[in-house]
């Protein structure tokens, strides 16, 4: 097997930690000799052994082997010992790394491996590895959560009908995919108007997430319209009820989470879009038209006068989910 094929397998292994490793990155490791796989490992949960350690524990003899890792092996003593030291002690002859770790206390593994006389190859499937850990990499480098905007809309971009009927615009299949997004983030945010009108639970209902980060609901209630009996305030869950008119960028930094899912309403979505405080957008588009020029759409912000002023996106993926479309986009 080639470095690329081994790295692709390591990325598949890393993906298994999507719902469990936060605040750590997803990491996979494959140990091979002469292209033959000796052992595999992946990081399962913060505080538990890292991918390299798991793979080494499953390998009888790693001397002279190649370790293929999706992220630079760490050098620090945290919840677990440094991975780079374990690789050196095991006598691996070569390490293949997809992308470097930007974390201040974890980075430096590549240099230490080289100092120990171990050959290091970098950048194999780096774009795929960075995509896999986009939340972690953004949060570590920007000191702010990776923000995902999510909405269910009609084909003409509406969030509801003229009578504010919005349940349900999309199919059950699309709603399941929407709930899956909650399972992979640390927190969810909605505006006070959404809580007032819909009284949502804002829970993780699929039961997939097992990370050490407690689930948090964030309610932006600058107009103080959320009723005291709202379920997000009375169900015993972890809810941050923000009544102060903090600037969005300052509010994000106070959350102390790695990733945030913004589910509405329209004015909140528009605020994030206008201030360019989002990193990813996921739209579920139903094959229906409801009309109404004044009806709230996905973007309720100030209109632009020229196309050169438009808020531009880059479509990344378009999937069919039941009868609906799921569009994933990033800022252009």
Protein Blocks (a to p, Z undefined) as FASTA:
>chain_A
ZZklmmmmmmmmmmmmmmmmpcbdcddddddeehiafbdcddfbghiacfklmmmmmpmb
lghiacddfbdcdfbdcfbccfklmmmmnopabdcdfbdcfbfklgojlmmmmmnopacd
ehiaklmmmmmmmmmmmmmmnopacddddddddfkopabdfkopabdfbafklmmmmmmm
mmmpmbdcddfklmmmnopnkiafkomaccfbdcddddddfkopacfklmklmnopacdd
dfbfcdfklmmmmnopabdcdebdfklmmmmmmnopafbdcdddddbdeehjkbccfblc
dcdfbfklpccdddfbdcdehjbccdddddZZ
